[in-house]
Amino acid sequence: MKLNLLSCGADRPDKRAIVKCLVEISSGVDDALARELTDILLDGDAVDVEVIDANSSSSFRALRKLQIDYEIVE
């Protein structure tokens, strides 16, 4: 399943928590790529990620907890 991460609405986003979340929920994303994607997201640009289907409900919950707005692409 593909997600488009639109923005982070947190007043003080926890960059390390976002990186960890991206590594855990995304397929093919390592720490370095997750850091780069997090920087892009926090700069205000959208990011596309491929989510592991087996963990989709927990992925959505983790993104909501971090106040990351997303849309389901596929």
PyMOL Python script that loads the backbone (N, CA, C, O; Angstrom):
from pymol import cmd

cmd.read_pdbstr("""\
ATOM      1  N   MET A   1       0.849  -1.161   0.000  1.00  0.00           N
ATOM      2  CA  MET A   1       0.000   0.000   0.000  1.00  0.00           C
ATOM      3  C   MET A   1       0.904   1.235   0.000  1.00  0.00           C
ATOM      4  O   MET A   1       1.900   1.286   0.721  1.00  0.00           O
ATOM      5  N   LYS A   2       0.548   2.217  -0.808  1.00  0.00           N
ATOM      6  CA  LYS A   2       1.326   3.447  -0.877  1.00  0.00           C
ATOM      7  C   LYS A   2       0.615   4.562  -0.120  1.00  0.00           C
ATOM      8  O   LYS A   2      -0.604   4.711  -0.196  1.00  0.00           O
ATOM      9  N   LEU A   3       1.400   5.332   0.605  1.00  0.00           N
ATOM     10  CA  LEU A   3       0.895   6.491   1.321  1.00  0.00           C
ATOM     11  C   LEU A   3       1.644   7.729   0.853  1.00  0.00           C
ATOM     12  O   LEU A   3       2.833   7.682   0.537  1.00  0.00           O
ATOM     13  N   ASN A   4       0.931   8.810   0.821  1.00  0.00           N
ATOM     14  CA  ASN A   4       1.527  10.109   0.549  1.00  0.00           C
ATOM     15  C   ASN A   4       1.495  10.874   1.868  1.00  0.00           C
ATOM     16  O   ASN A   4       0.425  11.269   2.330  1.00  0.00           O
ATOM     17  N   LEU A   5       2.653  11.083   2.470  1.00  0.00           N
ATOM     18  CA  LEU A   5       2.742  11.831   3.723  1.00  0.00           C
ATOM     19  C   LEU A   5       2.741  13.306   3.362  1.00  0.00           C
ATOM     20  O   LEU A   5       3.657  13.788   2.696  1.00  0.00           O
ATOM     21  N   LEU A   6       1.719  14.020   3.800  1.00  0.00           N
ATOM     22  CA  LEU A   6       1.500  15.390   3.358  1.00  0.00           C
ATOM     23  C   LEU A   6       2.207  16.433   4.213  1.00  0.00           C
ATOM     24  O   LEU A   6       2.862  17.334   3.689  1.00  0.00           O
ATOM     25  N   SER A   7       2.072  16.308   5.527  1.00  0.00           N
ATOM     26  CA  SER A   7       2.663  17.305   6.419  1.00  0.00           C
ATOM     27  C   SER A   7       2.681  16.773   7.842  1.00  0.00           C
ATOM     28  O   SER A   7       2.056  15.761   8.161  1.00  0.00           O
ATOM     29  N   CYS A   8       3.411  17.483   8.682  1.00  0.00           N
ATOM     30  CA  CYS A   8       3.450  17.159  10.107  1.00  0.00           C
ATOM     31  C   CYS A   8       2.883  18.361  10.853  1.00  0.00           C
ATOM     32  O   CYS A   8       3.436  19.459  10.782  1.00  0.00           O
ATOM     33  N   GLY A   9       1.784  18.154  11.563  1.00  0.00           N
ATOM     34  CA  GLY A   9       1.097  19.242  12.237  1.00  0.00           C
ATOM     35  C   GLY A   9       1.554  19.499  13.657  1.00  0.00           C
ATOM     36  O   GLY A   9       0.986  20.354  14.336  1.00  0.00           O
ATOM     37  N   ALA A  10       2.560  18.787  14.121  1.00  0.00           N
ATOM     38  CA  ALA A  10       3.028  18.968  15.496  1.00  0.00           C
ATOM     39  C   ALA A  10       3.743  20.310  15.648  1.00  0.00           C
ATOM     40  O   ALA A  10       4.462  20.748  14.749  1.00  0.00           O
ATOM     41  N   ASP A  11       3.538  20.950  16.788  1.00  0.00           N
ATOM     42  CA  ASP A  11       4.223  22.212  17.059  1.00  0.00           C
ATOM     43  C   ASP A  11       5.737  22.018  17.136  1.00  0.00           C
ATOM     44  O   ASP A  11       6.508  22.815  16.601  1.00  0.00           O
ATOM     45  N   ARG A  12       6.138  20.961  17.803  1.00  0.00           N
ATOM     46  CA  ARG A  12       7.556  20.623  17.936  1.00  0.00           C
ATOM     47  C   ARG A  12       7.731  19.164  17.541  1.00  0.00           C
ATOM     48  O   ARG A  12       7.744  18.288  18.405  1.00  0.00           O
ATOM     49  N   PRO A  13       7.868  18.893  16.243  1.00  0.00           N
ATOM     50  CA  PRO A  13       7.952  17.498  15.790  1.00  0.00           C
ATOM     51  C   PRO A  13       9.202  16.792  16.328  1.00  0.00           C
ATOM     52  O   PRO A  13      10.291  17.364  16.377  1.00  0.00           O
ATOM     53  N   ASP A  14       9.008  15.550  16.722  1.00  0.00           N
ATOM     54  CA  ASP A  14      10.107  14.720  17.224  1.00  0.00           C
ATOM     55  C   ASP A  14      10.733  14.008  16.024  1.00  0.00           C
ATOM     56  O   ASP A  14      10.229  12.987  15.556  1.00  0.00           O
ATOM     57  N   LYS A  15      11.828  14.562  15.545  1.00  0.00           N
ATOM     58  CA  LYS A  15      12.462  14.051  14.330  1.00  0.00           C
ATOM     59  C   LYS A  15      12.897  12.592  14.482  1.00  0.00           C
ATOM     60  O   LYS A  15      12.711  11.791  13.566  1.00  0.00           O
ATOM     61  N   ARG A  16      13.473  12.247  15.628  1.00  0.00           N
ATOM     62  CA  ARG A  16      13.919  10.867  15.838  1.00  0.00           C
ATOM     63  C   ARG A  16      12.749   9.889  15.828  1.00  0.00           C
ATOM     64  O   ARG A  16      12.872   8.783  15.301  1.00  0.00           O
ATOM     65  N   ALA A  17      11.626  10.284  16.401  1.00  0.00           N
ATOM     66  CA  ALA A  17      10.450   9.413  16.423  1.00  0.00           C
ATOM     67  C   ALA A  17       9.888   9.227  15.014  1.00  0.00           C
ATOM     68  O   ALA A  17       9.433   8.138  14.665  1.00  0.00           O
ATOM     69  N   ILE A  18       9.917  10.273  14.214  1.00  0.00           N
ATOM     70  CA  ILE A  18       9.426  10.164  12.839  1.00  0.00           C
ATOM     71  C   ILE A  18      10.336   9.237  12.029  1.00  0.00           C
ATOM     72  O   ILE A  18       9.851   8.395  11.274  1.00  0.00           O
ATOM     73  N   VAL A  19      11.643   9.392  12.186  1.00  0.00           N
ATOM     74  CA  VAL A  19      12.597   8.523  11.488  1.00  0.00           C
ATOM     75  C   VAL A  19      12.353   7.069  11.874  1.00  0.00           C
ATOM     76  O   VAL A  19      12.289   6.195  11.009  1.00  0.00           O
ATOM     77  N   LYS A  20      12.219   6.815  13.162  1.00  0.00           N
ATOM     78  CA  LYS A  20      11.996   5.447  13.651  1.00  0.00           C
ATOM     79  C   LYS A  20      10.689   4.887  13.093  1.00  0.00           C
ATOM     80  O   LYS A  20      10.631   3.723  12.695  1.00  0.00           O
ATOM     81  N   CYS A  21       9.652   5.705  13.063  1.00  0.00           N
ATOM     82  CA  CYS A  21       8.358   5.285  12.544  1.00  0.00           C
ATOM     83  C   CYS A  21       8.466   4.920  11.063  1.00  0.00           C
ATOM     84  O   CYS A  21       7.939   3.891  10.641  1.00  0.00           O
ATOM     85  N   LEU A  22       9.139   5.749  10.278  1.00  0.00           N
ATOM     86  CA  LEU A  22       9.288   5.472   8.845  1.00  0.00           C
ATOM     87  C   LEU A  22      10.049   4.177   8.595  1.00  0.00           C
ATOM     88  O   LEU A  22       9.702   3.421   7.688  1.00  0.00           O
ATOM     89  N   VAL A  23      11.079   3.917   9.385  1.00  0.00           N
ATOM     90  CA  VAL A  23      11.847   2.679   9.236  1.00  0.00           C
ATOM     91  C   VAL A  23      10.967   1.472   9.552  1.00  0.00           C
ATOM     92  O   VAL A  23      11.041   0.451   8.868  1.00  0.00           O
ATOM     93  N   GLU A  24      10.136   1.588  10.591  1.00  0.00           N
ATOM     94  CA  GLU A  24       9.310   0.459  11.021  1.00  0.00           C
ATOM     95  C   GLU A  24       8.148   0.172  10.081  1.00  0.00           C
ATOM     96  O   GLU A  24       7.821  -0.994   9.859  1.00  0.00           O
ATOM     97  N   ILE A  25       7.517   1.198   9.523  1.00  0.00           N
ATOM     98  CA  ILE A  25       6.305   0.966   8.735  1.00  0.00           C
ATOM     99  C   ILE A  25       6.555   0.839   7.248  1.00  0.00           C
ATOM    100  O   ILE A  25       5.700   0.321   6.530  1.00  0.00           O
ATOM    101  N   SER A  26       7.696   1.295   6.761  1.00  0.00           N
ATOM    102  CA  SER A  26       7.942   1.332   5.321  1.00  0.00           C
ATOM    103  C   SER A  26       8.818   0.176   4.880  1.00  0.00           C
ATOM    104  O   SER A  26       9.714  -0.264   5.602  1.00  0.00           O
ATOM    105  N   SER A  27       8.541  -0.304   3.684  1.00  0.00           N
ATOM    106  CA  SER A  27       9.387  -1.352   3.127  1.00  0.00           C
ATOM    107  C   SER A  27      10.498  -0.699   2.313  1.00  0.00           C
ATOM    108  O   SER A  27      10.249   0.219   1.531  1.00  0.00           O
ATOM    109  N   GLY A  28      11.719  -1.176   2.504  1.00  0.00           N
ATOM    110  CA  GLY A  28      12.849  -0.674   1.743  1.00  0.00           C
ATOM    111  C   GLY A  28      13.398   0.657   2.210  1.00  0.00           C
ATOM    112  O   GLY A  28      14.112   1.322   1.460  1.00  0.00           O
ATOM    113  N   VAL A  29      13.081   1.067   3.442  1.00  0.00           N
ATOM    114  CA  VAL A  29      13.581   2.338   3.967  1.00  0.00           C
ATOM    115  C   VAL A  29      14.511   2.046   5.140  1.00  0.00           C
ATOM    116  O   VAL A  29      14.116   1.428   6.129  1.00  0.00           O
ATOM    117  N   ASP A  30      15.767   2.508   5.006  1.00  0.00           N
ATOM    118  CA  ASP A  30      16.718   2.355   6.100  1.00  0.00           C
ATOM    119  C   ASP A  30      16.828   3.673   6.855  1.00  0.00           C
ATOM    120  O   ASP A  30      16.134   4.636   6.529  1.00  0.00           O
ATOM    121  N   ASP A  31      17.697   3.722   7.862  1.00  0.00           N
ATOM    122  CA  ASP A  31      17.824   4.922   8.699  1.00  0.00           C
ATOM    123  C   ASP A  31      18.202   6.164   7.899  1.00  0.00           C
ATOM    124  O   ASP A  31      17.631   7.235   8.105  1.00  0.00           O
ATOM    125  N   ALA A  32      19.158   6.027   6.991  1.00  0.00           N
ATOM    126  CA  ALA A  32      19.624   7.186   6.227  1.00  0.00           C
ATOM    127  C   ALA A  32      18.511   7.749   5.345  1.00  0.00           C
ATOM    128  O   ALA A  32      18.300   8.960   5.293  1.00  0.00           O
ATOM    129  N   LEU A  33      17.810   6.866   4.662  1.00  0.00           N
ATOM    130  CA  LEU A  33      16.714   7.313   3.798  1.00  0.00           C
ATOM    131  C   LEU A  33      15.574   7.895   4.633  1.00  0.00           C
ATOM    132  O   LEU A  33      14.952   8.881   4.237  1.00  0.00           O
ATOM    133  N   ALA A  34      15.302   7.288   5.784  1.00  0.00           N
ATOM    134  CA  ALA A  34      14.242   7.796   6.659  1.00  0.00           C
ATOM    135  C   ALA A  34      14.579   9.199   7.164  1.00  0.00           C
ATOM    136  O   ALA A  34      13.693  10.047   7.267  1.00  0.00           O
ATOM    137  N   ARG A  35      15.849   9.450   7.478  1.00  0.00           N
ATOM    138  CA  ARG A  35      16.258  10.792   7.905  1.00  0.00           C
ATOM    139  C   ARG A  35      16.054  11.803   6.777  1.00  0.00           C
ATOM    140  O   ARG A  35      15.576  12.914   7.006  1.00  0.00           O
ATOM    141  N   GLU A  36      16.416  11.411   5.573  1.00  0.00           N
ATOM    142  CA  GLU A  36      16.255  12.292   4.417  1.00  0.00           C
ATOM    143  C   GLU A  36      14.774  12.581   4.156  1.00  0.00           C
ATOM    144  O   GLU A  36      14.394  13.726   3.911  1.00  0.00           O
ATOM    145  N   LEU A  37      13.940  11.533   4.210  1.00  0.00           N
ATOM    146  CA  LEU A  37      12.502  11.710   4.003  1.00  0.00           C
ATOM    147  C   LEU A  37      11.881  12.575   5.095  1.00  0.00           C
ATOM    148  O   LEU A  37      10.984  13.373   4.823  1.00  0.00           O
ATOM    149  N   THR A  38      12.349  12.420   6.313  1.00  0.00           N
ATOM    150  CA  THR A  38      11.848  13.222   7.427  1.00  0.00           C
ATOM    151  C   THR A  38      12.189  14.695   7.227  1.00  0.00           C
ATOM    152  O   THR A  38      11.357  15.570   7.471  1.00  0.00           O
ATOM    153  N   ASP A  39      13.408  14.963   6.786  1.00  0.00           N
ATOM    154  CA  ASP A  39      13.793  16.347   6.509  1.00  0.00           C
ATOM    155  C   ASP A  39      12.910  16.963   5.433  1.00  0.00           C
ATOM    156  O   ASP A  39      12.484  18.112   5.548  1.00  0.00           O
ATOM    157  N   ILE A  40      12.641  16.190   4.386  1.00  0.00           N
ATOM    158  CA  ILE A  40      11.783  16.672   3.304  1.00  0.00           C
ATOM    159  C   ILE A  40      10.378  16.959   3.828  1.00  0.00           C
ATOM    160  O   ILE A  40       9.793  17.997   3.521  1.00  0.00           O
ATOM    161  N   LEU A  41       9.844  16.035   4.619  1.00  0.00           N
ATOM    162  CA  LEU A  41       8.506  16.201   5.181  1.00  0.00           C
ATOM    163  C   LEU A  41       8.424  17.429   6.086  1.00  0.00           C
ATOM    164  O   LEU A  41       7.466  18.198   6.006  1.00  0.00           O
ATOM    165  N   LEU A  42       9.415  17.609   6.935  1.00  0.00           N
ATOM    166  CA  LEU A  42       9.401  18.736   7.872  1.00  0.00           C
ATOM    167  C   LEU A  42       9.661  20.070   7.175  1.00  0.00           C
ATOM    168  O   LEU A  42       9.335  21.126   7.717  1.00  0.00           O
ATOM    169  N   ASP A  43      10.245  20.027   5.978  1.00  0.00           N
ATOM    170  CA  ASP A  43      10.422  21.243   5.185  1.00  0.00           C
ATOM    171  C   ASP A  43       9.136  21.653   4.482  1.00  0.00           C
ATOM    172  O   ASP A  43       9.058  22.740   3.911  1.00  0.00           O
ATOM    173  N   GLY A  44       8.120  20.778   4.522  1.00  0.00           N
ATOM    174  CA  GLY A  44       6.819  21.122   3.967  1.00  0.00           C
ATOM    175  C   GLY A  44       6.462  20.440   2.657  1.00  0.00           C
ATOM    176  O   GLY A  44       5.413  20.728   2.081  1.00  0.00           O
ATOM    177  N   ASP A  45       7.312  19.542   2.176  1.00  0.00           N
ATOM    178  CA  ASP A  45       7.022  18.818   0.939  1.00  0.00           C
ATOM    179  C   ASP A  45       6.441  17.445   1.246  1.00  0.00           C
ATOM    180  O   ASP A  45       6.744  16.848   2.279  1.00  0.00           O
ATOM    181  N   ALA A  46       5.613  16.954   0.348  1.00  0.00           N
ATOM    182  CA  ALA A  46       5.002  15.631   0.520  1.00  0.00           C
ATOM    183  C   ALA A  46       6.027  14.536   0.222  1.00  0.00           C
ATOM    184  O   ALA A  46       6.963  14.731  -0.553  1.00  0.00           O
ATOM    185  N   VAL A  47       5.826  13.378   0.858  1.00  0.00           N
ATOM    186  CA  VAL A  47       6.723  12.234   0.709  1.00  0.00           C
ATOM    187  C   VAL A  47       5.883  10.999   0.429  1.00  0.00           C
ATOM    188  O   VAL A  47       4.881  10.764   1.104  1.00  0.00           O
ATOM    189  N   ASP A  48       6.283  10.210  -0.560  1.00  0.00           N
ATOM    190  CA  ASP A  48       5.611   8.946  -0.861  1.00  0.00           C
ATOM    191  C   ASP A  48       6.371   7.799  -0.215  1.00  0.00           C
ATOM    192  O   ASP A  48       7.595   7.723  -0.320  1.00  0.00           O
ATOM    193  N   VAL A  49       5.642   6.899   0.456  1.00  0.00           N
ATOM    194  CA  VAL A  49       6.264   5.717   1.054  1.00  0.00           C
ATOM    195  C   VAL A  49       5.402   4.495   0.765  1.00  0.00           C
ATOM    196  O   VAL A  49       4.184   4.593   0.618  1.00  0.00           O
ATOM    197  N   GLU A  50       6.049   3.365   0.687  1.00  0.00           N
ATOM    198  CA  GLU A  50       5.382   2.076   0.522  1.00  0.00           C
ATOM    199  C   GLU A  50       5.268   1.462   1.909  1.00  0.00           C
ATOM    200  O   GLU A  50       6.280   1.225   2.569  1.00  0.00           O
ATOM    201  N   VAL A  51       4.043   1.202   2.357  1.00  0.00           N
ATOM    202  CA  VAL A  51       3.806   0.686   3.700  1.00  0.00           C
ATOM    203  C   VAL A  51       3.635  -0.827   3.636  1.00  0.00           C
ATOM    204  O   VAL A  51       3.016  -1.357   2.713  1.00  0.00           O
ATOM    205  N   ILE A  52       4.184  -1.504   4.616  1.00  0.00           N
ATOM    206  CA  ILE A  52       4.036  -2.945   4.728  1.00  0.00           C
ATOM    207  C   ILE A  52       2.577  -3.234   5.083  1.00  0.00           C
ATOM    208  O   ILE A  52       2.096  -2.782   6.122  1.00  0.00           O
ATOM    209  N   ASP A  53       1.867  -3.978   4.235  1.00  0.00           N
ATOM    210  CA  ASP A  53       0.424  -4.194   4.385  1.00  0.00           C
ATOM    211  C   ASP A  53       0.038  -4.869   5.702  1.00  0.00           C
ATOM    212  O   ASP A  53      -1.014  -4.566   6.265  1.00  0.00           O
ATOM    213  N   ALA A  54       0.853  -5.752   6.183  1.00  0.00           N
ATOM    214  CA  ALA A  54       0.503  -6.490   7.400  1.00  0.00           C
ATOM    215  C   ALA A  54       0.368  -5.563   8.603  1.00  0.00           C
ATOM    216  O   ALA A  54      -0.361  -5.874   9.545  1.00  0.00           O
ATOM    217  N   ASN A  55       1.054  -4.447   8.581  1.00  0.00           N
ATOM    218  CA  ASN A  55       1.037  -3.536   9.727  1.00  0.00           C
ATOM    219  C   ASN A  55       0.273  -2.254   9.430  1.00  0.00           C
ATOM    220  O   ASN A  55       0.529  -1.235  10.072  1.00  0.00           O
ATOM    221  N   SER A  56      -0.649  -2.269   8.488  1.00  0.00           N
ATOM    222  CA  SER A  56      -1.269  -1.026   8.036  1.00  0.00           C
ATOM    223  C   SER A  56      -2.039  -0.301   9.147  1.00  0.00           C
ATOM    224  O   SER A  56      -1.931   0.921   9.249  1.00  0.00           O
ATOM    225  N   SER A  57      -2.796  -0.992   9.967  1.00  0.00           N
ATOM    226  CA  SER A  57      -3.560  -0.294  11.009  1.00  0.00           C
ATOM    227  C   SER A  57      -2.632   0.305  12.063  1.00  0.00           C
ATOM    228  O   SER A  57      -2.876   1.415  12.538  1.00  0.00           O
ATOM    229  N   SER A  58      -1.587  -0.403  12.428  1.00  0.00           N
ATOM    230  CA  SER A  58      -0.638   0.155  13.390  1.00  0.00           C
ATOM    231  C   SER A  58       0.170   1.288  12.758  1.00  0.00           C
ATOM    232  O   SER A  58       0.587   2.216  13.453  1.00  0.00           O
ATOM    233  N   SER A  59       0.391   1.217  11.450  1.00  0.00           N
ATOM    234  CA  SER A  59       1.089   2.291  10.742  1.00  0.00           C
ATOM    235  C   SER A  59       0.273   3.571  10.788  1.00  0.00           C
ATOM    236  O   SER A  59       0.805   4.646  11.062  1.00  0.00           O
ATOM    237  N   PHE A  60      -1.019   3.453  10.520  1.00  0.00           N
ATOM    238  CA  PHE A  60      -1.892   4.627  10.560  1.00  0.00           C
ATOM    239  C   PHE A  60      -1.926   5.233  11.954  1.00  0.00           C
ATOM    240  O   PHE A  60      -1.902   6.455  12.106  1.00  0.00           O
ATOM    241  N   ARG A  61      -1.982   4.389  12.962  1.00  0.00           N
ATOM    242  CA  ARG A  61      -2.024   4.851  14.352  1.00  0.00           C
ATOM    243  C   ARG A  61      -0.725   5.588  14.707  1.00  0.00           C
ATOM    244  O   ARG A  61      -0.758   6.634  15.354  1.00  0.00           O
ATOM    245  N   ALA A  62       0.412   5.039  14.282  1.00  0.00           N
ATOM    246  CA  ALA A  62       1.700   5.671  14.566  1.00  0.00           C
ATOM    247  C   ALA A  62       1.808   7.031  13.880  1.00  0.00           C
ATOM    248  O   ALA A  62       2.324   7.983  14.466  1.00  0.00           O
ATOM    249  N   LEU A  63       1.328   7.124  12.654  1.00  0.00           N
ATOM    250  CA  LEU A  63       1.374   8.400  11.930  1.00  0.00           C
ATOM    251  C   LEU A  63       0.468   9.439  12.582  1.00  0.00           C
ATOM    252  O   LEU A  63       0.839  10.607  12.696  1.00  0.00           O
ATOM    253  N   ARG A  64      -0.721   9.013  13.010  1.00  0.00           N
ATOM    254  CA  ARG A  64      -1.631   9.950  13.689  1.00  0.00           C
ATOM    255  C   ARG A  64      -1.040  10.430  15.007  1.00  0.00           C
ATOM    256  O   ARG A  64      -1.186  11.599  15.366  1.00  0.00           O
ATOM    257  N   LYS A  65      -0.379   9.544  15.722  1.00  0.00           N
ATOM    258  CA  LYS A  65       0.231   9.904  17.004  1.00  0.00           C
ATOM    259  C   LYS A  65       1.314  10.971  16.809  1.00  0.00           C
ATOM    260  O   LYS A  65       1.491  11.845  17.658  1.00  0.00           O
ATOM    261  N   LEU A  66       2.033  10.893  15.690  1.00  0.00           N
ATOM    262  CA  LEU A  66       3.068  11.875  15.385  1.00  0.00           C
ATOM    263  C   LEU A  66       2.501  13.105  14.678  1.00  0.00           C
ATOM    264  O   LEU A  66       3.250  14.003  14.294  1.00  0.00           O
ATOM    265  N   GLN A  67       1.179  13.143  14.507  1.00  0.00           N
ATOM    266  CA  GLN A  67       0.450  14.236  13.853  1.00  0.00           C
ATOM    267  C   GLN A  67       0.900  14.438  12.411  1.00  0.00           C
ATOM    268  O   GLN A  67       1.054  15.565  11.941  1.00  0.00           O
ATOM    269  N   ILE A  68       1.107  13.318  11.721  1.00  0.00           N
ATOM    270  CA  ILE A  68       1.473  13.358  10.309  1.00  0.00           C
ATOM    271  C   ILE A  68       0.211  13.128   9.489  1.00  0.00           C
ATOM    272  O   ILE A  68      -0.460  12.105   9.627  1.00  0.00           O
ATOM    273  N   ASP A  69      -0.099  14.096   8.637  1.00  0.00           N
ATOM    274  CA  ASP A  69      -1.246  13.976   7.740  1.00  0.00           C
ATOM    275  C   ASP A  69      -0.832  13.137   6.538  1.00  0.00           C
ATOM    276  O   ASP A  69       0.259  13.313   5.996  1.00  0.00           O
ATOM    277  N   TYR A  70      -1.700  12.231   6.127  1.00  0.00           N
ATOM    278  CA  TYR A  70      -1.381  11.341   5.013  1.00  0.00           C
ATOM    279  C   TYR A  70      -2.620  11.097   4.174  1.00  0.00           C
ATOM    280  O   TYR A  70      -3.747  11.349   4.601  1.00  0.00           O
ATOM    281  N   GLU A  71      -2.381  10.598   2.963  1.00  0.00           N
ATOM    282  CA  GLU A  71      -3.469  10.123   2.124  1.00  0.00           C
ATOM    283  C   GLU A  71      -3.057   8.793   1.533  1.00  0.00           C
ATOM    284  O   GLU A  71      -1.882   8.572   1.239  1.00  0.00           O
ATOM    285  N   ILE A  72      -4.023   7.909   1.357  1.00  0.00           N
ATOM    286  CA  ILE A  72      -3.778   6.596   0.786  1.00  0.00           C
ATOM    287  C   ILE A  72      -3.793   6.733  -0.728  1.00  0.00           C
ATOM    288  O   ILE A  72      -4.775   7.203  -1.301  1.00  0.00           O
ATOM    289  N   VAL A  73      -2.711   6.326  -1.376  1.00  0.00           N
ATOM    290  CA  VAL A  73      -2.600   6.425  -2.824  1.00  0.00           C
ATOM    291  C   VAL A  73      -3.132   5.156  -3.465  1.00  0.00           C
ATOM    292  O   VAL A  73      -3.812   5.222  -4.490  1.00  0.00           O
ATOM    293  N   GLU A  74      -2.837   4.005  -2.883  1.00  0.00           N
ATOM    294  CA  GLU A  74      -3.240   2.730  -3.466  1.00  0.00           C
ATOM    295  C   GLU A  74      -3.533   1.733  -2.390  1.00  0.00           C
ATOM    296  O   GLU A  74      -3.890   0.593  -2.686  1.00  0.00           O
TER     297      GLU A  74
END
""", "prot")
cmd.dss("prot")
cmd.show_as("cartoon", "prot")
cmd.util.cbc("prot")
cmd.orient("prot")
